[in-house]
C-alpha cells in the first residue's frame, strides 16, 4: 500500500460487521461475551493500516509476495486445487512439504516478527497472493486456497486500500472469539494489488 492511501471498508452480508445492537453469544460456558465489533472499527482500521504499511516497507515480504504471485500465476486452477487437497491431508498429519513451504519460509518469519509486539491482540497473520493462495502464515490454516473466502475475494476485489472486517467467530484452537480483518496488499512502486493480509484479532482483548 502506498503511504497515506485510505482504506476502504467492505461490509458484506455474510460473515461481516454486525452494525446493529450488540448480540450475546456463548464462548465456552460464558453467555456474557458480546460479539458486536462495530465500536472497534476505527481501532481495527488503524491496526490494519499500520500492518499493511509495515509489510510494504519490508523488502523480504514484498519480494516474496511478488515472486509467489508470479510463480502461482503459472499454475492452473486444477493445480491450485491439487495443492489445496495436499494441504488438507498434510494438515491432518501435522507435517508435510507444502506446510513447511508456507509456515517456515522467510515471509512467515517476518510475519511472526510483525505480530510479536501485537501478540496480545493478534492470534495469527496470514498472507495470500493475487490468486488467493496461501504464501505465508504464522499458524496452520485449514485451507491453502483462500480464493472462495470473504477474507480474500471481498478484499482483493476492492483493489489497493481494500479492507474487510468480518463478524467475530469462535476459534477452537485459541478458545476465543476472533475478528478476521483483511487488507489488500499493493505494490509500493506500481500501486497494483499483489495479495491480501489477514489478521485474526482476539475479541476479548480488543474490547478491553
C-alpha positions as CSV (number, residue, x, y, z in Angstrom):
1,X,0.0,0.0,0.0
2,X,1.3,3.4,-0.9
3,X,1.8,5.7,2.2
4,X,-1.2,7.7,3.0
5,X,-3.7,5.8,0.9
6,X,-7.1,5.4,2.5
7,X,-8.5,2.0,3.5
8,X,-11.9,1.2,2.0
9,X,-14.1,-0.9,4.2
10,X,-16.3,-3.6,2.8
11,X,-19.5,-4.5,4.6
12,X,-20.5,-8.0,3.5
13,X,-23.9,-9.6,4.2
14,X,-22.3,-13.0,5.1
15,X,-19.8,-13.0,8.0
16,X,-19.1,-9.3,8.4
17,X,-19.7,-6.5,10.8
18,X,-22.9,-6.6,12.9
19,X,-23.8,-2.9,12.8
20,X,-26.9,-3.1,15.0
21,X,-27.1,-3.7,18.7
22,X,-24.6,-5.9,20.4
23,X,-25.7,-9.6,20.3
24,X,-24.9,-12.0,23.1
25,X,-23.3,-15.3,22.3
26,X,-21.7,-18.2,24.2
27,X,-17.9,-18.5,24.4
28,X,-17.5,-21.9,26.1
29,X,-19.9,-21.6,29.0
30,X,-19.8,-17.8,29.3
31,X,-23.1,-16.3,28.0
32,X,-21.9,-12.7,28.6
33,X,-19.5,-12.5,25.6
34,X,-20.7,-9.8,23.2
35,X,-20.0,-10.2,19.5
36,X,-20.6,-6.7,18.3
37,X,-17.4,-5.2,17.0
38,X,-18.8,-2.0,15.3
39,X,-17.3,0.2,18.0
40,X,-13.9,-1.2,17.3
41,X,-13.8,-0.5,13.6
42,X,-11.6,2.7,13.9
43,X,-9.1,0.8,16.0
44,X,-9.0,-2.2,13.7
45,X,-8.7,0.1,10.7
46,X,-5.7,1.8,12.3
47,X,-4.1,-1.5,13.1
48,X,-4.5,-2.8,9.6
49,X,-3.2,0.4,8.1
50,X,-0.1,0.0,10.3
51,X,0.3,-3.6,9.4
52,X,0.0,-3.1,5.6
53,X,2.4,-0.2,5.7
54,X,4.9,-2.4,7.7
55,X,4.5,-5.1,5.0
56,X,5.0,-2.6,2.3
57,X,8.2,-1.4,3.9
58,X,9.6,-4.9,4.4
59,X,11.8,-5.9,1.4
60,X,11.6,-9.6,2.4
61,X,7.8,-9.6,2.5
62,X,7.3,-7.6,-0.7
63,X,9.9,-9.5,-2.7
64,X,8.5,-12.8,-1.5
65,X,4.9,-11.8,-2.3
66,X,5.9,-10.6,-5.8
67,X,7.7,-13.9,-6.5
68,X,4.9,-16.0,-5.1
69,X,2.4,-14.2,-7.2
70,X,4.5,-14.7,-10.4
71,X,5.0,-18.4,-9.6
72,X,1.4,-19.1,-8.8
73,X,0.1,-17.3,-11.8
74,X,1.7,-20.0,-13.9
75,X,-0.4,-22.7,-12.1
76,X,-3.8,-23.9,-13.5
77,X,-6.9,-23.9,-11.3
78,X,-6.6,-27.7,-11.2
79,X,-3.0,-27.4,-9.8
80,X,-4.2,-24.9,-7.1
81,X,-7.0,-27.3,-6.2
82,X,-4.5,-30.2,-6.0
83,X,-2.3,-28.1,-3.7
84,X,-5.4,-27.4,-1.5
85,X,-6.1,-31.1,-1.3
86,X,-2.5,-31.8,-0.4
87,X,-2.6,-29.1,2.3
88,X,-5.6,-30.6,3.9
89,X,-4.0,-34.0,4.1
90,X,-0.8,-32.7,5.5
91,X,-2.7,-30.5,8.0
92,X,-4.3,-33.7,9.3
93,X,-0.9,-35.3,9.8
94,X,0.5,-32.0,11.2
95,X,3.5,-32.1,8.8
96,X,4.4,-32.0,5.1
97,X,6.4,-30.3,2.5
98,X,3.7,-27.8,1.5
99,X,3.1,-26.9,5.1
100,X,6.8,-26.3,5.6
101,X,7.0,-24.2,2.5
102,X,4.3,-21.8,3.8
103,X,4.8,-21.9,7.6
104,X,8.6,-21.8,7.7
105,X,9.7,-19.6,4.7
106,X,11.3,-16.2,5.2
107,X,8.0,-14.4,4.8
108,X,6.4,-16.4,7.6
109,X,9.3,-15.5,9.9
110,X,8.9,-11.8,9.0
111,X,5.1,-12.1,9.7
112,X,6.0,-13.6,13.1
113,X,8.2,-10.7,13.9
114,X,5.5,-8.3,12.7
115,X,2.9,-10.0,15.0
116,X,5.3,-10.1,18.1
117,X,4.6,-6.6,19.5
118,X,0.9,-7.1,18.9
119,X,0.7,-10.7,20.2
120,X,-1.9,-9.9,22.9
121,X,-4.3,-8.8,20.2
122,X,-3.4,-10.7,17.1
123,X,-3.6,-14.5,17.3
124,X,-2.1,-15.1,13.9
125,X,-1.3,-13.5,10.5
126,X,-1.6,-14.9,7.0
127,X,-0.7,-13.7,3.6
128,X,-2.3,-14.6,0.3
129,X,-1.2,-13.9,-3.3
130,X,-3.3,-12.5,-6.1
131,X,-4.9,-15.9,-6.7
132,X,-5.9,-16.3,-3.0
133,X,-3.3,-19.0,-2.5
134,X,-1.6,-19.0,0.9
135,X,2.0,-17.9,0.7
136,X,2.9,-17.3,4.4
137,X,1.3,-17.8,7.8
138,X,2.2,-17.8,11.4
139,X,-0.2,-20.6,12.2
140,X,-1.6,-23.6,10.4
141,X,-4.8,-22.8,8.4
142,X,-7.4,-25.4,7.4
143,X,-7.1,-24.3,3.7
144,X,-4.4,-23.5,1.2
145,X,-6.7,-21.9,-1.3
146,X,-8.5,-18.9,0.2
147,X,-9.9,-17.6,-3.0
148,X,-13.5,-18.5,-2.2
149,X,-13.5,-16.9,1.2
150,X,-14.6,-13.3,2.0
151,X,-11.2,-12.5,3.6
152,X,-9.7,-12.8,0.1
153,X,-12.4,-12.2,-2.5
154,X,-14.3,-9.4,-0.8
155,X,-11.0,-7.6,0.0
156,X,-8.9,-8.1,-3.1
157,X,-11.8,-7.1,-5.4
158,X,-11.7,-3.6,-3.8
159,X,-8.2,-3.1,-5.1
160,X,-5.5,-1.1,-3.3
161,X,-6.8,0.2,0.0
162,X,-9.4,-2.5,0.4
163,X,-10.4,-3.6,3.9
164,X,-12.9,-6.3,5.1
165,X,-13.8,-6.8,8.7
166,X,-15.7,-10.0,9.5
167,X,-18.0,-10.8,12.4
168,X,-16.4,-12.4,15.4
169,X,-16.3,-16.2,15.2
170,X,-15.3,-18.8,17.7
171,X,-11.9,-20.2,17.2
172,X,-11.4,-23.6,18.9
173,X,-7.7,-23.6,18.7
174,X,-7.4,-20.4,20.8
175,X,-10.7,-21.0,22.8
176,X,-11.6,-17.4,22.0
177,X,-13.8,-15.3,19.6
178,X,-11.7,-13.8,16.9
179,X,-12.3,-11.0,14.4
180,X,-10.8,-11.5,11.0
181,X,-9.6,-8.3,9.4
182,X,-8.2,-8.4,5.9
183,X,-6.5,-5.7,3.8
184,X,-5.3,-5.6,0.2
185,X,-1.5,-5.5,-0.2
186,X,-0.4,-3.3,-3.0
187,X,3.0,-2.9,-4.7
188,X,4.5,0.3,-3.3
189,X,6.1,1.1,-6.7
190,X,3.3,0.4,-9.1
191,X,0.3,0.6,-6.7
192,X,-1.1,-2.6,-8.2
193,X,-2.7,-5.1,-5.8
194,X,-0.5,-8.1,-5.1
195,X,-2.4,-10.0,-2.4
196,X,-4.2,-9.9,0.9
197,X,-3.1,-9.8,4.5
198,X,-5.4,-11.2,7.2
199,X,-5.1,-10.7,10.9
200,X,-7.1,-12.8,13.3
201,X,-7.8,-10.5,16.3
202,X,-8.8,-11.6,19.8
203,X,-12.2,-10.2,20.5
204,X,-11.8,-10.3,24.3
205,X,-8.5,-8.4,24.2
206,X,-9.8,-6.0,21.6
207,X,-12.7,-5.0,23.8
208,X,-10.5,-4.4,26.9
